[in-house]
Amino acid sequence: MTPRVRLVPEPRSPRLVRREMRDRTELLTEAVGALPPVYGERWLHVGERAYRQFEPGRSKLSAGLVRGWTGPLPAPGESWLYLGAASGTTASHVADLLGPEGRLYAVERSPRPFARLLALAERWPNLLPVLADARAPRGYAAWVGPALGLYADVAQPDQVAIVRTNAELFLEGAGAPVVLALKTASMGRERDPAGHLEAATRELASFVDLVPSVRLDPFHRGHFLLGGRLRGGAGGPPRSLRPVTRAARPRARRRS
């Protein structure tokens, strides 16, 4: 007989659950896609639903939740923009949180991880890969529709500036969720991690109403999760964007 599994829903995200273990609490997302696992994560089937282990050591968003992140999360049915999707580890979980009726535009500039992201999208129908540089959002504006939220994991010195440029172009306006996985090691050697966090927080606060940031150690050294809600006037109606329909989803967009 299969032992009964008790999953506790996360109040802020109905497709995110917690599993109370003897020695720890495990996070899982309700899967939109199908097996095999994306990165070796465990799958759990409860009735007709499948759940995937949301591993904090492999995902900065999961690490942020474990460390007490109180900021916004993707919600079912929403459209989000993901900058720096790489091969899709965290992107697949964000797509899970958005659910089958949601949509995730996943931007990645490096061809090798993008090839794996593209293959993953064959099993995650709400994941729309775009091969492009997040620093040049107008180059992929025709491939990305209006978004209700933005998640960024771009290891660049100007991480906050990249977020702002994309938020101004794609987010629908005041109150839109913005989440940044900040990598301080990519921001230069003139400051220590605390100094980079302070500078990034100050810059992000100029257009986002912030919630408290969380440090992602020991899962991701020198990383922080920052974000909140877009302030009025910082975003605005998307400018002449052509939303991507499922039939017209891009398969391999050339880098701008």
N, C-alpha and C positions, 0 to 999 in steps of 0.2 A: 504494500500500500504506500502511495506517495505521501510523504508528510505534508501537513497543511502549512502553507506559506502565508505569513501575515505581511501585507504590504500597506504602508501608511501613506496616503496621498499628501503631497506638498500643497498647502493651501494656496500658494501663489502661482502654481502651475499644475493643472490637472493631469498632465501627462508625465509628470515627474513624481516618483514614489520613493519611499525609504523602506528598507528592509532591515529590521532590527536583528542583528546577529549576536551571538554570545559575547564576542569581544569587540564589536564595532558596529557602526551603522553604515549600511551600503546604499548608495544612490543608484536608481535605475530609471531609464526612460522607456516609455511605451513605443515599441518599434513601428516605424512606418515601412521600413524596408524588410528585406528577407535575408535569411542565412545564405552564405556563411558569415561569421563575425567579421567586422571591419578591421579590427586590430587585435584580435585574440580575446575580446571581452566575452564574459559568460552571458548566456541567454537563459531566460527563465520563462517557461510557458505556464500560464495560469488560465485555465479554460481556453477560450479562443484568442486570448491576448498574449502577445510576446513582449517581454521586457529585456532590456540590455543593461548590463552593468555599466555605470557611468563612472569611470575610473579617474580619481583625482590626480594620480600620477601621470596620466596621459592627456588630461584635459584641464586647461586653466579655468574654464568655467566651472567644472566640477570641483576643482580645488577651492575656488572662491566660495562655493556653496558650503563645502565642508568647513571652511574658515569663517563662515558667518555672514556671507554676502546678503544684504537686505535690499539690494537694488532691483530694477526691473528684470523680468525674464520673458522670453518668447511665449506667446499664448496661442492656443489653437486657432487656426483660420487666418492668422496674420501673415503679412509678407515682410520679410527681413532681408537686409543686405549684410553679407558677411565678407569682410576684407581680410585677405591672408588666409584663405581656406586650406592651403597646403593639400594634403592627400585626402582630407575629409574626416579626420578623427572626431574633432569637436563639431564640425559642420553637420555630420550625420546625426549627432545628438540634438543639435539645434533644430534640424529638420524634424526629428521625432517630436520635439516640444511643439512645433508649429502644427503638427498633425497632417493628415492626408489632404485637407482642404487648404492648408497653408502653402507658402512658397518661400524658398530660400534662394536668393541670388548669391552665388558663391564665387568670389573673385580671387583668382590666383595668377601670379605672373610667371612662375617657373614651369617650363614645359613638363619636366619629369614628374613632379607631384600632381600636376594638372592631369596627366594621363591616368593616374590612379583615381583622381577625383571624377574624371569623366566615366571611368568604368563603374565607380560606385553609384553614379547617378542612374545607371541602368537598373539598379535595384531600389533606389530611393526616388520615386517619381516626382516628389515635390522639391528636389534639389536641382538647381539650374546652374551649371558651371559656366564661368566666363573667364577666358584666358586674357588677362589684361593687367596693367599696372595701376594699383589703387591710387597712385599719385597723379594720375591723369584721368579722372572720372568722365570727362566729356568724351573721351575716346570710346567708352562703352555705354554711353547714355542710351543708345538705341537698343541695347540688349538688356537693360534693367528697367523694370517698371517702378512705379511709386512704392515706397517702403514705409512700413509703420515702425520699424526699429532697425538699429544698426549695431553689429558686433564686429570689433576689430581686433586682430592679432597680427600686427605688421611690425616686424623687427627693423624699424627705421629710426633715425635720429629725430625726424619730424613726425612722430606718430600722431600727436594731437592735431597738428595741422592737416594731416591726411584725413583724420576723422571729421574735422570741421568742413573741409571742402566737400566731402561726400555727403555729409549731413545737410549742407546747404542746398545741394543739388537734388538729392533723392528723398529725404524725409518729408513727411506731409505737413510738418509744422509743430507748433508748441505742444509740449507734452510727450513727444515721441521718445521712446527709450533709446539710450546710447550707452554701450558697454565697451570698455577698452581694457584689453589684457596688456598692461604696460611692461615692456622689457627694458629695464634700466641699463643693461649692459650694451644696448644698441644706441644709447644716447650720448656717448662720448665719455672721456675720462676726466673732464674738468670738474665733475661733481661725483660724490658718492651716491649710492642708491637712494638714501633719504633726501639728498639734495635734488636728484632728478625727480623723485616723487613730488616734492614740494613745487618744483617748477611746472611739472605737467599738471598738477592739480590746479595751480593758479591759472594756467592757460585754458584748461578745460572748463573751469568755473566761469570763464568769460562768456560762455554760450550754453552751459548745461547747469541745471540745478542739481548739485551733487548729493549723493548719499555717502556715508562713510566708506572710504576705500578699505580693502583688506589685503594683507600681505599673504602671498601664496607659498611661502616657505612652510614646511620642508619639501613640498611637492615640486615647486618650481622656484629655484633660488633667484633672488633679485627681481622677481615679478610681483606685480600688484594688479588687482582688479579695481577699476575706477568706473564711474558713470553715474547716471541718473536720468533726468528728463530734460529734453531740449527746451531752452527758454524761448519765450515768444520773441519773434523777430529774427532768431538765429537761423531758422529754416525757412519754410515757405512752400507754396505750391510748386511741385516739380515743373521744370522748365522744358516744355516741348519734348517730353519723353514718350517713346513708343513702348508700351508694355509688351513683354514677351508672352505669347500664348504657348500653351503646351505643345501644339502642333509645330510651332516655329522655334522651339527651344534650341539655342546654339549648341553645336557639338564641339567645335574647336575654333574659338575666336582668336584671330591673330593678335599678338601683343601690339598695343598702340605705341 
